[in-house]
Amino acid sequence: MRVNKYQHHLLVLPEDDANRQIANGFILNSNINEPVIQVLPIADGWGKVVDKFKENHISEMRKFSKRMIVLLIDFDESYEDRFSYVKKQIPDDLENRVFVLGVLSEPEKLRSNLGNNFECIGETLAKDCSNNTNELWGHHLLRHNKTELDRMILSVKPFLFN
């Protein structure tokens, strides 16, 4: 589904298929206003997420001021370095509309820890956001996202959740 680029909307740029499945599960939550969120094709690597963001999305975000984007990456146990690197690639004028989220290691490790499939994980994460709870976001492989998540929820909650 394509979003209306002239209305508030959120794009999700996933690193890989596991992240794409989590994002798709997020959208499955009944509280999500589905027409305002779109999961983009996978980038095939966290570095390619950054490249695609820079090559394809910076100029589009400047054209469409109601667009926000989540860069959904694996941190591969290098959270501080990777997060810092990705944040430095975001132009200052777009900083408040770009969010960097992901599993501390990789989604497969989170899946095996929880015993759930990726879509179920995504749906639970959406429930946490919608209900202002921290049930799954507080998991040790996700809690590093707290600051970025809090910032994102303030921006997207008014239009993303029913």
Contacts in CASP RR format, 6 or more apart in sequence:
PFRMAT RR
TARGET T0000
AUTHOR 0000-0000-0000
METHOD contacts of the structure
MODEL  1
MRVNKYQHHLLVLPEDDANRQIANGFILNSNINEPVIQVLPIADGWGKVV
DKFKENHISEMRKFSKRMIVLLIDFDESYEDRFSYVKKQIPDDLENRVFV
LGVLSEPEKLRSNLGNNFECIGETLAKDCSNNTNELWGHHLLRHNKTELD
RMILSVKPFLFN
1 34 0 8 1.000
1 35 0 8 1.000
1 38 0 8 1.000
2 38 0 8 1.000
3 9 0 8 1.000
3 10 0 8 1.000
3 11 0 8 1.000
3 35 0 8 1.000
3 36 0 8 1.000
3 37 0 8 1.000
3 38 0 8 1.000
4 35 0 8 1.000
4 36 0 8 1.000
5 64 0 8 1.000
5 66 0 8 1.000
5 67 0 8 1.000
6 64 0 8 1.000
6 66 0 8 1.000
7 36 0 8 1.000
7 66 0 8 1.000
7 159 0 8 1.000
8 36 0 8 1.000
8 66 0 8 1.000
8 68 0 8 1.000
8 156 0 8 1.000
8 158 0 8 1.000
8 159 0 8 1.000
9 36 0 8 1.000
9 37 0 8 1.000
9 38 0 8 1.000
9 66 0 8 1.000
9 67 0 8 1.000
9 68 0 8 1.000
9 159 0 8 1.000
10 36 0 8 1.000
10 37 0 8 1.000
10 38 0 8 1.000
10 68 0 8 1.000
10 69 0 8 1.000
10 70 0 8 1.000
10 156 0 8 1.000
10 160 0 8 1.000
11 37 0 8 1.000
11 38 0 8 1.000
11 39 0 8 1.000
11 40 0 8 1.000
11 57 0 8 1.000
11 67 0 8 1.000
11 68 0 8 1.000
11 69 0 8 1.000
11 70 0 8 1.000
12 23 0 8 1.000
12 26 0 8 1.000
12 37 0 8 1.000
12 38 0 8 1.000
12 39 0 8 1.000
12 40 0 8 1.000
12 69 0 8 1.000
12 70 0 8 1.000
12 72 0 8 1.000
13 40 0 8 1.000
13 43 0 8 1.000
13 49 0 8 1.000
13 52 0 8 1.000
13 53 0 8 1.000
13 57 0 8 1.000
13 69 0 8 1.000
13 70 0 8 1.000
13 71 0 8 1.000
13 72 0 8 1.000
14 20 0 8 1.000
14 22 0 8 1.000
14 23 0 8 1.000
14 39 0 8 1.000
14 40 0 8 1.000
14 42 0 8 1.000
14 43 0 8 1.000
14 49 0 8 1.000
14 72 0 8 1.000
15 42 0 8 1.000
15 43 0 8 1.000
15 44 0 8 1.000
15 45 0 8 1.000
15 46 0 8 1.000
15 48 0 8 1.000
15 49 0 8 1.000
15 72 0 8 1.000
15 73 0 8 1.000
15 74 0 8 1.000
16 42 0 8 1.000
16 43 0 8 1.000
16 44 0 8 1.000
16 45 0 8 1.000
16 74 0 8 1.000
16 107 0 8 1.000
17 42 0 8 1.000
18 106 0 8 1.000
18 107 0 8 1.000
18 108 0 8 1.000
18 111 0 8 1.000
18 118 0 8 1.000
19 42 0 8 1.000
19 72 0 8 1.000
19 73 0 8 1.000
19 74 0 8 1.000
19 102 0 8 1.000
19 107 0 8 1.000
20 39 0 8 1.000
20 42 0 8 1.000
21 107 0 8 1.000
21 117 0 8 1.000
21 118 0 8 1.000
21 119 0 8 1.000
22 72 0 8 1.000
22 107 0 8 1.000
22 118 0 8 1.000
22 119 0 8 1.000
22 121 0 8 1.000
22 122 0 8 1.000
22 125 0 8 1.000
23 39 0 8 1.000
23 70 0 8 1.000
23 72 0 8 1.000
23 122 0 8 1.000
24 39 0 8 1.000
24 119 0 8 1.000
24 122 0 8 1.000
25 118 0 8 1.000
25 119 0 8 1.000
25 120 0 8 1.000
25 121 0 8 1.000
25 122 0 8 1.000
25 123 0 8 1.000
25 126 0 8 1.000
26 32 0 8 1.000
26 37 0 8 1.000
26 122 0 8 1.000
26 123 0 8 1.000
26 125 0 8 1.000
26 126 0 8 1.000
27 34 0 8 1.000
27 37 0 8 1.000
27 39 0 8 1.000
27 126 0 8 1.000
28 119 0 8 1.000
28 122 0 8 1.000
28 123 0 8 1.000
28 126 0 8 1.000
29 122 0 8 1.000
29 123 0 8 1.000
29 126 0 8 1.000
29 127 0 8 1.000
29 130 0 8 1.000
30 162 0 8 1.000
31 126 0 8 1.000
31 127 0 8 1.000
31 130 0 8 1.000
31 161 0 8 1.000
31 162 0 8 1.000
32 126 0 8 1.000
32 130 0 8 1.000
32 160 0 8 1.000
32 161 0 8 1.000
32 162 0 8 1.000
33 159 0 8 1.000
33 160 0 8 1.000
33 161 0 8 1.000
33 162 0 8 1.000
36 159 0 8 1.000
36 160 0 8 1.000
37 160 0 8 1.000
43 49 0 8 1.000
43 51 0 8 1.000
43 52 0 8 1.000
45 73 0 8 1.000
46 73 0 8 1.000
46 74 0 8 1.000
46 76 0 8 1.000
46 82 0 8 1.000
46 86 0 8 1.000
47 73 0 8 1.000
49 71 0 8 1.000
49 72 0 8 1.000
49 73 0 8 1.000
49 86 0 8 1.000
50 71 0 8 1.000
50 85 0 8 1.000
50 86 0 8 1.000
50 89 0 8 1.000
53 69 0 8 1.000
53 71 0 8 1.000
53 89 0 8 1.000
53 90 0 8 1.000
53 98 0 8 1.000
54 89 0 8 1.000
57 69 0 8 1.000
58 91 0 8 1.000
58 94 0 8 1.000
60 67 0 8 1.000
61 67 0 8 1.000
61 69 0 8 1.000
61 94 0 8 1.000
61 97 0 8 1.000
61 98 0 8 1.000
62 93 0 8 1.000
62 94 0 8 1.000
67 97 0 8 1.000
68 97 0 8 1.000
68 98 0 8 1.000
68 99 0 8 1.000
68 152 0 8 1.000
68 155 0 8 1.000
68 156 0 8 1.000
69 97 0 8 1.000
69 98 0 8 1.000
69 99 0 8 1.000
70 99 0 8 1.000
70 100 0 8 1.000
70 101 0 8 1.000
70 152 0 8 1.000
71 86 0 8 1.000
71 98 0 8 1.000
71 99 0 8 1.000
71 100 0 8 1.000
71 101 0 8 1.000
72 101 0 8 1.000
72 102 0 8 1.000
73 82 0 8 1.000
73 86 0 8 1.000
73 100 0 8 1.000
73 101 0 8 1.000
73 102 0 8 1.000
74 102 0 8 1.000
74 103 0 8 1.000
74 105 0 8 1.000
74 106 0 8 1.000
74 107 0 8 1.000
75 82 0 8 1.000
75 83 0 8 1.000
75 102 0 8 1.000
75 103 0 8 1.000
75 104 0 8 1.000
75 105 0 8 1.000
75 144 0 8 1.000
76 82 0 8 1.000
76 105 0 8 1.000
76 106 0 8 1.000
77 104 0 8 1.000
77 105 0 8 1.000
79 104 0 8 1.000
79 144 0 8 1.000
83 100 0 8 1.000
86 100 0 8 1.000
87 100 0 8 1.000
90 98 0 8 1.000
96 151 0 8 1.000
96 155 0 8 1.000
97 155 0 8 1.000
99 148 0 8 1.000
99 149 0 8 1.000
99 151 0 8 1.000
99 152 0 8 1.000
100 148 0 8 1.000
101 145 0 8 1.000
101 148 0 8 1.000
101 149 0 8 1.000
101 152 0 8 1.000
102 142 0 8 1.000
102 145 0 8 1.000
103 109 0 8 1.000
103 110 0 8 1.000
103 141 0 8 1.000
103 142 0 8 1.000
104 140 0 8 1.000
104 141 0 8 1.000
104 142 0 8 1.000
104 144 0 8 1.000
105 141 0 8 1.000
107 118 0 8 1.000
107 121 0 8 1.000
109 141 0 8 1.000
110 121 0 8 1.000
110 139 0 8 1.000
110 141 0 8 1.000
110 142 0 8 1.000
111 117 0 8 1.000
111 118 0 8 1.000
111 121 0 8 1.000
113 139 0 8 1.000
113 141 0 8 1.000
114 121 0 8 1.000
114 136 0 8 1.000
114 139 0 8 1.000
116 124 0 8 1.000
121 136 0 8 1.000
124 135 0 8 1.000
124 136 0 8 1.000
125 136 0 8 1.000
125 137 0 8 1.000
125 142 0 8 1.000
127 133 0 8 1.000
127 135 0 8 1.000
128 134 0 8 1.000
128 135 0 8 1.000
128 136 0 8 1.000
128 137 0 8 1.000
129 137 0 8 1.000
129 149 0 8 1.000
129 153 0 8 1.000
129 157 0 8 1.000
129 160 0 8 1.000
129 161 0 8 1.000
130 161 0 8 1.000
136 142 0 8 1.000
137 143 0 8 1.000
137 145 0 8 1.000
137 146 0 8 1.000
137 149 0 8 1.000
138 146 0 8 1.000
END
